[in-house]
Amino acid sequence: MDVRNCRGCGRLFNYLSGPPLCPDCVRALDDKFQQVKEYVYDHRNASIQEVADENDVSVQQLRQWVREERLEFSEASLVGLSCESCGAMIRSGRFCKSCKDKLANTLGNAYQKPQMQEPVKKDPRSSGRMRFLDS
């Protein structure tokens, strides 16, 4: 059993996986995300700083939600993220479409399905048994 301190409130909790937050802080963060989501829906042209200030959320947390593809920058937005592979500007996630496709192809090629080998047909005359000729 892994016991850790919550990064949000400092309480001890049983850590299973994911971010090191206690269940109460995870619930509070999810509620905050819903609040931000509704605010962004109502104020489509708001900047990151405006959203952060109005909802009492850090800009870093907003960027994390964008990287996780839970939020997305609008097409008209001058702000964006850079692809972690090639540096192209993207609206959400970690990679641009071309890098995602390349990564998928690379991973797909790394795993090849085992090919069935055709059984070798033995010529009955070539077996190691002794043959007798009829005279």
Secondary structure, DSSP 8 states (H G I E B T S, - for coil): -EEEE-TTT--EEEE-SSSS--HHHHHHHHHHHHHHHHHHHH-TT--HHHHHHHHT--HHHHHHHHHTTSS---TT-S--EE-TTT--EESSSSS-HHHHHHHHHHHHHHS------------GGGSSS------
